[in-house]
């Protein structure tokens, strides 16, 4: 049977999943859990969906591919349908960063030791949350689409996160420490787009001024530390 197709951002999420038991929060059509099981990235999945329409679609998808024994579809909000310790990892994708942060903060004891997060906007709030709640950033991806989608894998660990060592903090929190070290053309385009957008409007005391400072830090790091290529790549379509 043909596997359900995933776009670039969900493929990046898939590649960062490896667990005994995994939960997909806000699963929508349940295509991601199906691929997780079919590709052997987990032995068991719990697909959680709040809204009745997508919940029905998820159940039909799981039944169609005959994975009812490996994927359980549950109705509920965020991590509420999960028991503490039931899963090793969880994914939350396709939502705003502050929406994802709210879901994590309400999870309580059901929060697993590994998280794969794909916000539809700046992930800065999630990186700050991770540092405040004992999660280290183990991997990051940046995927093309309507704009550049970030994907983060966080793992619970003691002490400060070593991923941020030696980097300008504002730039690392906004653009990602591992992405900065990678210095991809896609990231360079995002930083350049921010410089172009923020320079004419930034003023002291405004959020845009803080964002511009982070963009300048990132541009200096990318130009001086990681590559001799000028930071002038055209921004990806829709990059913010």
C-alpha positions as CSV (number, residue, x, y, z in Angstrom):
1,X,0.0,0.0,0.0
2,X,1.2,3.5,-0.9
3,X,2.4,5.5,2.1
4,X,0.8,8.9,2.7
5,X,2.7,11.8,1.3
6,X,4.3,14.3,3.6
7,X,5.5,17.8,2.7
8,X,9.0,19.0,3.5
9,X,8.3,20.2,7.0
10,X,6.6,17.0,8.1
11,X,9.3,14.9,6.4
12,X,11.8,16.8,8.6
13,X,9.7,16.1,11.7
14,X,9.6,12.4,10.7
15,X,13.4,12.2,10.3
16,X,13.8,13.5,13.9
17,X,11.5,10.8,15.5
18,X,13.0,7.7,17.0
19,X,11.2,6.1,19.9
20,X,9.6,3.1,21.4
21,X,6.3,4.9,21.8
22,X,5.5,8.3,20.2
23,X,2.6,10.7,20.4
24,X,1.6,13.1,17.6
25,X,-0.4,16.0,19.2
26,X,-2.8,17.7,16.8
27,X,-2.4,14.9,14.4
28,X,-5.0,16.1,11.9
29,X,-5.1,13.4,9.2
30,X,-2.7,11.0,11.0
31,X,-0.4,10.8,8.0
32,X,2.7,11.4,10.2
33,X,2.0,8.6,12.7
34,X,1.3,6.2,9.7
35,X,4.8,7.0,8.3
36,X,6.4,6.8,11.7
37,X,5.1,3.2,12.1
38,X,5.7,2.1,8.5
39,X,9.3,3.3,8.6
40,X,10.0,1.7,11.9
41,X,10.6,5.0,13.8
42,X,8.4,3.8,16.7
43,X,6.7,0.6,17.6
44,X,3.5,2.3,18.9
45,X,1.9,5.7,18.3
46,X,-0.8,7.7,19.9
47,X,-2.5,10.2,17.6
48,X,-4.2,13.0,19.5
49,X,-6.8,15.3,17.8
50,X,-9.2,17.8,19.4
51,X,-11.5,18.7,16.5
52,X,-14.2,16.2,15.4
53,X,-13.7,16.5,11.6
54,X,-9.9,15.8,11.6
55,X,-10.4,13.2,14.3
56,X,-12.7,11.2,12.0
57,X,-10.2,11.6,9.1
58,X,-7.4,10.3,11.4
59,X,-9.4,7.2,12.4
60,X,-10.3,6.5,8.7
61,X,-6.7,6.8,7.7
62,X,-5.5,4.4,10.4
63,X,-8.2,1.9,9.5
64,X,-7.5,2.2,5.8
65,X,-3.8,1.3,6.2
66,X,-4.7,-1.4,8.8
67,X,-2.5,-0.1,11.6
68,X,-5.2,-0.1,14.4
69,X,-2.9,-2.3,16.5
70,X,0.0,0.1,16.3
71,X,-1.7,3.5,16.2
72,X,-4.4,4.6,18.7
73,X,-6.3,7.7,17.8
74,X,-7.6,9.6,20.8
75,X,-9.8,12.6,21.1
76,X,-8.5,15.4,23.4
77,X,-6.7,18.6,23.9
78,X,-2.9,18.5,23.8
79,X,-1.3,16.0,26.2
80,X,-4.5,15.5,28.2
81,X,-5.3,12.1,26.7
82,X,-1.9,10.7,27.6
83,X,-0.8,9.1,30.8
84,X,2.5,10.1,32.5
85,X,5.4,8.0,31.1
86,X,3.2,6.5,28.3
87,X,5.3,7.8,25.4
88,X,9.0,8.4,25.0
89,X,8.6,11.3,22.5
90,X,6.0,13.6,21.1
91,X,5.6,15.8,18.0
92,X,3.6,19.0,17.8
93,X,3.6,20.5,14.3
94,X,1.8,23.1,12.2
95,X,0.9,25.6,14.9
96,X,2.1,28.9,16.1
97,X,5.0,28.9,18.5
98,X,3.0,30.4,21.4
99,X,0.2,27.9,20.8
100,X,2.8,25.0,21.0
101,X,4.3,26.6,24.1
102,X,0.8,26.7,25.8
103,X,0.3,23.0,25.0
104,X,3.7,22.1,26.5
105,X,3.0,24.2,29.6
106,X,-0.4,22.4,30.2
107,X,1.1,18.9,29.7
108,X,2.3,18.5,33.2
109,X,3.6,15.0,34.1
110,X,2.5,13.7,30.6
111,X,5.4,15.7,29.0
112,X,7.8,13.1,27.5
113,X,11.6,13.3,27.6
114,X,11.9,14.1,23.9
115,X,9.9,16.6,21.8
116,X,9.9,17.3,18.1
117,X,8.4,20.8,17.4
118,X,7.5,22.5,14.1
119,X,6.1,26.0,14.7
120,X,4.7,28.0,11.8
121,X,6.4,31.2,13.0
122,X,9.5,32.2,14.9
123,X,10.6,29.4,17.3
124,X,12.4,31.8,19.7
125,X,9.7,31.3,22.4
126,X,10.2,27.5,22.2
127,X,13.9,27.8,22.5
128,X,13.5,30.0,25.6
129,X,10.9,27.6,27.0
130,X,13.3,24.6,26.5
131,X,16.2,26.3,28.3
132,X,13.9,27.2,31.2
133,X,12.4,23.7,31.5
134,X,15.5,21.4,31.3
135,X,15.4,20.5,27.6
136,X,18.5,20.6,25.3
137,X,18.3,21.3,21.6
138,X,19.7,18.2,20.0
139,X,18.9,18.9,16.3
140,X,17.4,21.5,14.1
141,X,16.2,21.7,10.5
142,X,15.0,24.5,8.3
143,X,12.6,23.5,5.5
144,X,11.4,25.5,2.5
145,X,7.7,26.1,2.0
146,X,5.4,29.1,2.1
147,X,8.2,30.4,4.3
148,X,11.2,28.7,6.0
149,X,9.8,26.3,8.5
150,X,12.0,25.4,11.6
151,X,11.9,22.0,13.2
152,X,13.5,21.3,16.6
153,X,14.3,18.2,18.5
154,X,14.5,18.8,22.3
155,X,15.6,16.2,24.9
156,X,15.4,16.5,28.6
157,X,18.9,16.9,30.1
158,X,20.6,18.5,33.1
159,X,22.6,21.7,33.1
160,X,22.9,24.4,30.6
161,X,22.4,23.5,26.9
162,X,25.8,23.2,25.2
163,X,24.3,24.1,21.8
164,X,24.4,27.8,22.7
165,X,28.1,27.9,23.9
166,X,30.2,30.4,21.9
167,X,27.3,32.0,20.0
168,X,25.7,35.4,20.2
169,X,22.7,34.7,22.4
170,X,20.1,36.9,20.7
171,X,20.9,35.5,17.3
172,X,21.0,31.9,18.5
173,X,17.6,32.1,20.2
174,X,16.0,33.7,17.2
175,X,17.6,31.7,14.4
176,X,18.8,28.5,16.2
177,X,22.3,27.7,17.4
178,X,22.7,24.6,15.3
179,X,21.3,26.3,12.2
180,X,23.7,29.2,12.7
181,X,26.6,26.8,12.8
182,X,25.3,25.1,9.7
183,X,25.0,28.3,7.8
184,X,22.7,27.1,5.0
185,X,21.7,29.3,2.1
186,X,18.1,29.1,3.3
187,X,19.0,30.5,6.7
188,X,21.1,33.2,5.1
189,X,18.1,34.2,3.0
190,X,15.9,34.4,6.2
191,X,18.4,36.6,7.9
192,X,18.8,38.8,4.9
193,X,15.1,39.1,4.6
194,X,14.8,40.2,8.2
195,X,17.6,42.8,7.8
196,X,15.8,44.2,4.7
197,X,12.4,44.3,6.5
198,X,13.5,45.6,9.9
199,X,16.1,48.2,9.0
200,X,13.6,50.9,7.9
201,X,11.2,50.4,10.8
202,X,13.2,49.6,13.8
203,X,13.3,52.2,16.6
204,X,14.6,52.0,20.2
205,X,12.1,50.6,22.6
206,X,10.2,48.6,19.9
207,X,10.3,44.9,19.4
208,X,11.5,45.5,15.8
209,X,14.7,47.0,17.3
210,X,15.4,43.9,19.3
211,X,14.7,41.7,16.3
212,X,17.0,43.8,14.1
213,X,19.8,43.4,16.7
214,X,19.4,39.7,16.5
215,X,19.5,39.7,12.7
216,X,22.6,41.8,12.7
217,X,24.3,39.4,15.2
218,X,23.3,36.5,13.0
219,X,24.6,38.2,9.8
220,X,27.9,39.0,11.4
221,X,28.4,35.5,12.7
222,X,27.4,33.9,9.3
223,X,29.7,36.3,7.4
224,X,32.7,36.1,9.7
225,X,32.7,32.7,11.3
226,X,31.1,30.2,9.0
227,X,31.6,31.2,5.4
228,X,33.3,33.6,3.0
229,X,30.1,33.8,0.9
230,X,28.5,37.2,1.2
231,X,25.2,37.3,3.0
232,X,23.2,38.5,0.0
233,X,21.2,35.4,-1.0
234,X,17.7,36.2,-2.1
235,X,15.2,35.3,0.7
236,X,13.0,32.3,0.2
237,X,9.4,32.9,-0.9
238,X,7.4,34.2,2.0
239,X,10.4,34.3,4.5
240,X,9.8,36.4,7.5
